[in-house]
Amino acid sequence: MDKLVLSEKIERIDVLQSLQEWFNQLLKDAGIQVLVRRSDDKWLCIETDNPRLLLSTLNLQVYYPLEPVEKPILRTCWIEKIQGNVVTCSYPLSDGSTMFSRYTLSNWVAHLGFKRNNISFLDILKNTGVDVDYPINITLEQPSILYRKLIEKLIIKGLDVVFLRGLTPLEIDIMSNKGELRKYIADFTYLTLTTHILYVKIGIRPQKVIENAITFSSKLHKHVIYKVCEWKGLEPASLFLKTCT
């Protein structure tokens, strides 16, 4: 069995059982054996007999790739701290050790084609998942093309969204297929294995989605955190579509 360390922060040990069940369902027809655990630094560790097939299958499920990379190409990091203009991120290396990197929000804003130091665009970053305990995909010290396309998708869809952190794909599937939540969301995306985007139907308040998510998670004795991104708050970024390639 080969060991893989993924760029997924596991804050609570009880998440592992749900992830183990989800991997078993995902890979049951592929004949891949998987054992899920957490490293001392809280990174998700996978032991498998077919790491290449596992990674290719996993990357079809999540929006941000989770395998650790030595070179700064499509590296998924986790935001540890935002202090003023400085963002501190962490990410794992293949040996399980943790690395830290620092970036500046104003440079990110300029890189994305916005006006540097424009407060409305800083707000857009924070509303679209650039916040403590959330993931961000980086390439060459800047938000990657995946993040750029994420903002583009949010603008094109024209829907309010809820960024939800703390549940697994298996739990999101159950929550969206049962109960009242399915009446309130139009779609969802696994951003990572524990962070998701819920697209709110037109005419529904995001608070209804949040209330249902909290009720569901409380029944599982789990705590979730969330961020709301209202579509009208993305209006200053409409010209951003012209800069996306």
N, C-alpha and C positions, 0 to 999 in steps of 0.2 A: 504494500500500500504506500502510495506517495502522499506527501503532506503538502497542502496548499494553504497559504495564509492570504486571506482576502481582505480587501480594504472595506470592511464592514464593521462598524463599532457595535459591539453587543454590550449594552449597559446592564442588562439583567440576565442572570443565568437561566431563568425560566423560559426565555425565548428559544433556547436551543432545542427543546423537545419539539416545539412547533416547526422549527426549521428542519429538523431531522425528518419529521413526517412529510413535510412539503417536498424535500429532496427525494424521499422514497417514492412519492407519487409521480414526481416529474421524471424520474429515471427508471421507473419500474419496467418499461418495455425495452430499455437499452441494456439491461443486465449489468449496470454499473453499481458497484458497492460504494457506499458513502458513510462516513462516520463524522459527526459534527461535534465540535467542542470550541471552547474559548481560550485564547492565550492569556498569559499573565497581564498583557497590556490591553486586554479586552477586544482583540481582533478575532474575527471568525476564522477558525481553522478547520480545514476539510482534509480528511484522509480518504483517498480513493484509489482504485486500481486502474482508472483510466482518466487521468487529469486533463488531457487534451479534449476529450469528448465532453467531460463535465463542464469545462470552461466555455466551450462553444455553445453548449446547450444553455448554460446559465446566462450568457451574454445575449441570447435571444429573448430572455425574460425581463431583464432589468435594463433601464435606460442608460445608467452609468456603468461602464465596465469595472469590475471589482478586483481583477487580478493585480497584484503589486508589480510595478515596473521600476527598473533601475534608472531608465532615462525618462526625462520629463515629457513623455508623449501620452496624452489622454490618461493622466493620473487622477484617480478619484481620491480626494482628500476630505478630511473632516474638520470643520471649523471649530477651533478650541476657544478662541477669544477674539473679540473685536474691540479695540481700544483706539478711539479717535479714528484716524485714517488707516490704521494698521490692522491687518487680518493675520492671525496666527493659525496655521493649519497643521494637522498631523496626518501621517500616512505610514503604512507598514512596508518594510522590505521583505524580501522572500524568506529571510531567516527568522522573521517574526519580530525583529526589533522595530522601534518606532522612530521615525524621523519627523522633524518639525521644519516648517518653512514659513516665511513672512512675506506678505504682499501689501500693496497699498490700494485702497479703494479707488482713489482718484485715477490711478493708472488703469485699473480695470474699467472704469467709466470711459476713459479716453480710448482704450483699446476696442471697446464695444461700439464706438462711433458716436458716443454722447459727448456733451460739452463737459469738459473737466471741471470738477467742483460744483456742478449744478446739483443742488440739493434734491430736486425732484428725481433725478436719475439715481442718486444714492438710495433714495427710498425705493425705487424700482428694484434695485439689486436686493435690498433687504426683504422686500415683499415676495421675491421669487426664489426664496430659499437660501439667500446669502445671510446666514445667521448662525449663532453658536449652536452646536450639536447637530447641524445639518451638513450634508455632503455638498461638495462642489467639484466639478471636473475641470482640471487644469492642464494646460499644455504650454510649455515655454514661459512659465511664470504668469500666464494670463488665463482668464476663463476660456475654455475650449470651444470649438465649433459646436459641440453637443449642447453646451449651455446657451450659446447664441441661438441655436435652433429651438431650444426649449422656450425661450422668450418669444420667438417667432410663432411657435405653435400656440402659445397662450393668447397672443394677440389675434391670430387668425380665427381661433375657435370662438372668441367673443363671449366666453363664460367666466364667471367667478370660479376660483379654485380654492381648495383647502389642501395645504401641505400637512400631511399627517405622519408623525414619527412615533414608533413604539410597537407597531403590530407587524406580523409577518405576512407574506403573500397568502398563506393558507387562511389566516384570520381575516384578511381583507376579502378574500373570495367568499368566505362564509358570511361576513357582514354585508356584502353587496348583493348576495343572492337570497338572503333571508331577512325578514323583518321589514321595517319601514324605510331603511336607507335606500333601497333600490328605487323608491319613488322619487328620491331627491337628487341622485347623481346620474349624469349622462354617460360617464366613462371614468376609468381610472388608469393610472400608470404606476408600475413599480419603478420608482426612481432608483432605489437600491432594495435590499431585502427587508429593511426595516423602515424605509421612508417612501411615502407614496403621495401621488397627486390625485385628488378627487375632483372631478369636473362637475360643478353644480348646474343642475338644469335651470333654464331661463325661468324667472319668476319665483325661484326658491331662494330664501335667504341662506347664506352660508352657515348661519348659526344653527339652522335645523340639522345640517349635516354634522356639525360639531356635537350637538346634543346627542344625536344617535350614536356617534362614534364613542363618546364618553360613556354612554349607557352600556353599549356593547362591551367595551374594554373593562368596565367596572365588574361586569359579570364574570370576566376572566381573571379578575384581580390584577389587572394590568393598568399602568399609567401611560397616557399618551400626551404628547405635546403637539401643538398645531400652529399654523400660520395661515391667515386668510389673505388671499390676493384678489381684490376686486378688479374686474376687467376695466372699469372706468379709471382705475389708478394707473393703468398701462397706457393711457392715451398719449402722454408725452413721448412715449417710445414708438409711436406709429411710424415715424420717419425711419426708425431703426430697420424696418423691413427692407428698405432700399440698400442697406449696408450689408445685409446677410448674403452670404454666398454659398 
